[in-house]
Amino acid sequence: MNITSYFNFAAGALHTPAKNKQDILTAIAESAVKNEVLKKMDKAAIFKKLSERESIGSTGFGNGIAIPHCSLDNISSFVIGALIAKDGADFRAMDARPVKLFIYIIAPTKYRNEHIRILSEISKVLRNNANVAKLLESANLKGFFDTFTRIGNWDISEELPQEFSQLTVHIQDSAAFSRILELFTEMKSCRISVLEAGNAGKYLYTLPLFSHFMNEERKGFHRVILALINTVYVNDSVRKILAICEELDCVDKVMVTANMLTYCNGSIDI
């Protein structure tokens, strides 16, 4: 899958004068239907779906950026477009700041896993302030998507050897959990399970010998991520997990093990 093929070059204008959420969503719907994939769709239907998604929680995740998105039942491919509100728009973002950069995704409902991975890839690029600054300098859609293609790693169509490993990550820090889970979500063909776990102390404290150590704070956060990944990604994944732990100063609260698999069959949803 090369997501650059989903870029909506047909939309026309990159810049919008819209100042509020409703006007932004209207502009996105008008932009999206110019794409061949959506040309038979009603603008009002796309606006309604985008609004329904926003009612769950704002896709303006802060720092002047938003990724509005929705799913439609009767389309066969993704449409990814962009709008820039130069002076910012009130999009009711999580940090209450005006939003300048909007990258929207209209997705086929049946491709939920791909939708999640595309969201993760785009958000990863937009977390870099330098990337956002470059994109906001774009004069037109072609320039925007040319820049977007350069700063992202969008072509993930390469064939990989069919060798798989399982990474097991025990995590006792909630911030690290969020970051590490996102790391796996961005990875091609990764299958993920999350288990709620408990520190051994939680059970030891029920025994009379150890009961005097018991207190609520010591129960702690503990989750386990089981990630089935292509073996070629193992070293890079471990390196990135360690970097996250060092950044968050929680090396003593994350444990990683890796095992190469001799047998793998089937699939699970994200």
Buried (B, 14 or more C-beta within 10 A) or exposed (E): BEBEEBBBEBBEBBEBEBBEBBBBBBBBBBBBBBBEBBEEBEBEBBBBBBBEBBEEEBBBBBBBBBBBBBBBEEBEBBBBBBBBBEEBBBBBBBEEBBBBBBBBBBBBEEBEBBBBBBBBBBBBBBBEEEBBEBBBEBEEBEEBBEBBBEBBEBEBEEEEEEEBBBBBBBBBBEBBBEBBBBBBBBBBBBBBEBEEBEBEBBEBBEEEEEEEEBEEEEEBBBBBBBBBBBBBBBEEBBEBBEEBBEEBEBEEBBEBEBEEEEEEEEEEEB
